[in-house]
Amino acid sequence: MLEMMANLDRPPLTGLAPEQLQAVIQATLVQNADPARQDLDHIKDVAIKRADGSALGGRLYAPRWPMPPDHPVAVFFHGGGYMTGNLDTHQALAADVAAFLDVTVLAVDYRLAPPHTFPAAADDALVALSWVDSDPPEIGGGFPGIILCGDSAGGALAAICATSAQTSHPLLCQWLMYASVDMAATGGSMDEFAEGYLLTGDMLATFRDAYLPALEDRDDPLASPLNVVELSGAPPAMIFTCELDPLRDQARLYAARLIEAGVNVRYREGKGLVHGAFTHRRIVASATDELRRCAADVGSLAAEELDHLHRSHGEARS
């Protein structure tokens, strides 16, 4: 796969204007590596109102409609380094998450840098979660809890929501796919895979500098959830890393911190896979196998958390 990508007729990704970078990624990675979006019974764009009256875009996916009221709702945040990605670049992954988990998924079209620097993406993620938590009629109503998920920068947004949000619906699981949880990370896998493994050190620096131009913001837990002081109340986690990924070590460390805090964690690492593996599934068959395994773990974690909540509620009532 890396050889194929290296031989594609495209300009270097570093140094491009944001709109050019988005276009090149769409024309190369998405069109060459991503599978086609599967057809689902329900796919619908929605507009979510922010406090200032502006609209945040989203797209709902459901394997059937209406979904049974005992099924959770998942909120999905796409990757792209806070500079690229949108509802279309990740539509195949969002649809498969809905199908594999058998849930309604809201994919969120959060603001990108530039011009929208930190904390715009985090703010939008929390707005989207609050909208789902409000039980809007667009979702159908009556769901028992929420699953947070995302890949790369989107995985960071899922973790940020998991540690920052107050919701009336329980947060049943956070599914972090090769997430960027430490925007100040150095050394280890950041150096080992800085060249030749698709996501380069230069690209990471470009993304970081665009979204977090102020150095003091890079350690903020709303940018780097690895720096959250207290993780003991975080929801169960499914953390997936790729073996050949600059972001691997920070996600490993986050999994270890959650485990130390007593959080129920399942961890998987895709052997021989590079960053963004779940959007390379057209040409890397093992990535689809890994996605299915992760989805099974997420479903199990969510069911365990619901059962735990029901038993705790019953004991409290008695």
KOLFI-419491 format. One record per residue (C-alpha): residue number from 1; residue in three letters; y, z, x. Coordinates in steps of 0.1 Angstrom, whole numbers. Each point is the difference from the previous one (the first is absolute). Example, Ala and Ser with C-alpha at 12.3 -4.5 7.8 and 13.67 -1.06 7.14 Angstrom:
2
1 ALA -45 78 123
2 SER 34 -7 14
% end
This chain:
318
1 MET 0 0 0
2 LEU 24 9 28
3 GLU -6 -33 17
4 MET 6 -19 -33
5 MET 33 19 -5
6 ALA 11 -7 36
7 ASN -6 -37 -5
8 LEU 20 -3 -32
9 ASP 31 -21 3
10 ARG 26 27 -6
11 PRO 30 15 19
12 PRO -2 34 16
13 LEU 5 27 -27
14 THR 24 21 21
15 GLY 36 -12 0
16 LEU -2 -17 -34
17 ALA 25 8 -28
18 PRO -16 21 -28
19 GLU -3 -29 -25
20 GLN -16 -22 28
21 LEU -24 28 9
22 GLN -10 3 -37
23 ALA -5 -37 -3
24 VAL -21 -3 32
25 ILE -23 29 -10
26 GLN -4 -15 -35
27 ALA -9 -34 15
28 THR -23 12 27
29 LEU -17 34 -7
30 VAL 0 -1 -38
31 GLN -9 -36 -5
32 ASN -26 -1 28
33 ALA -16 35 0
34 ASP 5 15 -35
35 PRO -25 -7 -28
36 ALA 11 -15 -32
37 ARG 11 26 -27
38 GLN -27 6 -25
39 ASP 7 -5 -36
40 LEU 3 33 -20
41 ASP 4 6 -37
42 HIS 35 13 4
43 ILE 27 -9 25
44 LYS 36 7 -9
45 ASP 33 3 18
46 VAL 21 31 -9
47 ALA 35 12 7
48 ILE 5 37 9
49 LYS 35 14 -4
50 ARG 15 20 29
51 ALA 25 28 -7
52 ASP 29 -24 8
53 GLY -12 -25 -27
54 SER -13 -26 25
55 ALA -36 -13 -4
56 LEU -29 6 23
57 GLY -27 -27 -4
58 GLY -37 7 -6
59 ARG -31 -18 -11
60 LEU -29 15 -20
61 TYR -36 -9 5
62 ALA -29 11 -22
63 PRO -36 -13 -1
64 ARG 1 3 -38
65 TRP 27 8 -26
66 PRO 6 25 -13
67 MET -17 22 26
68 PRO -20 30 -13
69 PRO 22 32 0
70 ASP -23 19 23
71 HIS 7 -24 29
72 PRO 27 9 26
73 VAL 29 -22 10
74 ALA 5 -11 36
75 VAL 34 -7 16
76 PHE -2 -25 28
77 PHE 26 -6 27
78 HIS -3 -32 21
79 GLY 2 -1 38
80 GLY 23 -21 22
81 GLY 19 24 23
82 TYR 27 7 -26
83 MET 13 -35 7
84 THR -25 -23 -15
85 GLY -25 -2 -29
86 ASN 5 -1 -37
87 LEU -20 -2 -32
88 ASP -14 -34 8
89 THR -10 6 36
90 HIS -23 29 -11
91 GLN -11 -12 -34
92 ALA -36 -6 10
93 LEU -3 35 14
94 ALA 17 17 -29
95 ALA -22 -19 -25
96 ASP -31 10 19
97 VAL 10 36 2
98 ALA 3 -1 -38
99 ALA -34 -17 -4
100 PHE -19 21 26
101 LEU 15 34 -13
102 ASP -1 -12 -37
103 VAL 35 13 -5
104 THR 35 -13 -9
105 VAL 20 -7 31
106 LEU 38 -1 3
107 ALA 10 -20 31
108 VAL 36 9 11
109 ASP 26 -25 12
110 TYR 20 26 20
111 ARG 32 -10 19
112 LEU -3 -13 35
113 ALA 20 2 32
114 PRO 23 -14 8
115 PRO 23 6 -18
116 HIS -18 29 -16
117 THR -6 26 27
118 PHE -16 35 -2
119 PRO -5 16 -24
120 ALA 1 -29 -25
121 ALA -37 -8 1
122 ALA -9 37 -4
123 ASP 25 4 -28
124 ASP -15 -30 -19
125 ALA -35 13 5
126 LEU 9 33 -15
127 VAL 18 -17 -29
128 ALA -31 -21 -7
129 LEU -22 30 0
130 SER 23 19 -23
131 TRP 0 -30 -24
132 VAL -38 0 -1
133 ASP 0 38 -4
134 SER 23 -4 -31
135 ASP -29 -16 -19
136 PRO 18 -33 -8
137 PRO -13 -21 -28
138 GLU -5 -30 24
139 ILE -29 20 15
140 GLY -16 8 -33
141 GLY 2 38 2
142 GLY -24 28 1
143 PHE -13 -2 36
144 PRO -14 31 18
145 GLY 16 -4 34
146 ILE 15 -22 27
147 ILE -15 -16 32
148 LEU 25 -9 28
149 CYS -9 -29 23
150 GLY 15 -24 24
151 ASP -5 -19 32
152 SER 20 4 33
153 ALA 35 9 -10
154 GLY -12 2 -36
155 GLY -26 26 12
156 ALA 29 21 14
157 LEU 18 -3 -34
158 ALA -32 12 -17
159 ALA -2 30 24
160 ILE 37 7 -5
161 CYS -5 1 -38
162 ALA -31 22 4
163 THR 20 26 20
164 SER 35 -2 -16
165 ALA -5 -7 -37
166 GLN -2 25 -29
167 THR -19 -16 -29
168 SER -13 11 -34
169 HIS -32 -21 5
170 PRO -22 12 28
171 LEU -1 -20 32
172 LEU -37 -7 3
173 CYS -2 -18 33
174 GLN 20 -17 27
175 TRP -16 -31 15
176 LEU 17 -8 33
177 MET -9 -34 14
178 TYR 9 -2 38
179 ALA 31 19 -8
180 SER 31 4 22
181 VAL 5 37 -3
182 ASP 20 6 33
183 MET 30 -22 6
184 ALA 5 16 34
185 ALA -36 -4 13
186 THR -6 -10 36
187 GLY -30 -3 23
188 GLY -37 -3 -8
189 SER -8 -28 -24
190 MET 37 -9 -1
191 ASP -3 -12 36
192 GLU -37 -10 0
193 PHE 5 -26 -28
194 ALA 37 -9 5
195 GLU -9 -36 9
196 GLY -26 -24 -13
197 TYR -11 18 -32
198 LEU 23 -16 -26
199 LEU 24 29 -5
200 THR 18 3 33
201 GLY 22 26 15
202 ASP 30 -22 -2
203 MET -6 -6 -37
204 LEU -3 38 -6
205 ALA 33 5 18
206 THR 17 -27 -21
207 PHE -12 16 -32
208 ARG 9 35 11
209 ASP 35 -9 12
210 ALA 7 -19 -32
211 TYR -10 28 -24
212 LEU 9 30 22
213 PRO 30 -10 21
214 ALA 10 37 4
215 LEU -22 17 25
216 GLU 2 34 -17
217 ASP -16 -15 -31
218 ARG -33 -10 16
219 ASP -13 36 0
220 ASP 10 6 -36
221 PRO -31 7 -22
222 LEU 12 -27 -24
223 ALA -5 -25 28
224 SER -28 17 20
225 PRO -22 20 -24
226 LEU -20 12 31
227 ASN 30 24 4
228 VAL -4 18 -34
229 VAL -3 36 9
230 GLU -22 12 -28
231 LEU -29 -23 -11
232 SER -23 25 -17
233 GLY 12 -10 -34
234 ALA -5 -38 6
235 PRO -25 -19 -23
236 PRO -34 -11 13
237 ALA 2 -29 24
238 MET -19 -32 9
239 ILE 13 -11 34
240 PHE -10 -33 14
241 THR 8 -12 35
242 CYS -7 -31 20
243 GLU -16 3 34
244 LEU 23 -25 17
245 ASP 33 11 -15
246 PRO 31 14 17
247 LEU 3 24 -30
248 ARG -35 13 3
249 ASP 6 33 19
250 GLN 28 12 -22
251 ALA -21 -4 -32
252 ARG -29 17 17
253 LEU 23 29 9
254 TYR 13 1 -36
255 ALA -36 2 -13
256 ALA -6 29 24
257 ARG 31 19 -11
258 LEU -10 -4 -37
259 ILE -35 13 8
260 GLU 14 30 19
261 ALA 22 7 -31
262 GLY -32 2 -21
263 VAL 6 -34 -18
264 ASN -31 -19 -12
265 VAL 0 -30 23
266 ARG -23 -30 5
267 TYR 7 -21 30
268 ARG -12 -35 9
269 GLU 7 -23 29
270 GLY -5 -37 -1
271 LYS -19 -10 32
272 GLY 14 -32 16
273 LEU 28 -2 -26
274 VAL 37 -4 7
275 HIS 30 12 -19
276 GLY 4 -15 -34
277 ALA -38 -5 -4
278 PHE 0 2 -38
279 THR 23 -30 -2
280 HIS -23 -20 24
281 ARG -31 0 -22
282 ARG -2 -38 -4
283 ILE -11 -3 36
284 VAL -13 35 9
285 ALA -28 8 -24
286 SER -6 36 12
287 ALA 36 9 -12
288 THR -11 -6 -36
289 ASP -31 23 6
290 GLU 24 27 14
291 LEU 23 -4 -30
292 ARG -28 5 -24
293 ARG -13 31 19
294 CYS 35 15 0
295 ALA 4 -7 -37
296 ALA -33 18 -7
297 ASP 12 30 20
298 VAL 34 0 -18
299 GLY -18 0 -34
300 SER -22 28 11
301 LEU 29 21 14
302 ALA 20 -6 -32
303 ALA -29 10 -22
304 GLU -6 31 21
305 GLU 36 10 -3
306 LEU 0 -5 -37
307 ASP -31 21 -4
308 HIS 15 27 22
309 LEU 32 1 -21
310 HIS -19 1 -32
311 ARG -21 30 12
312 SER 31 18 14
313 HIS 17 -5 -34
314 GLY -30 13 -19
315 GLU -2 31 23
316 ALA 37 6 -5
317 ARG -3 -2 -38
318 SER -30 24 0
% end
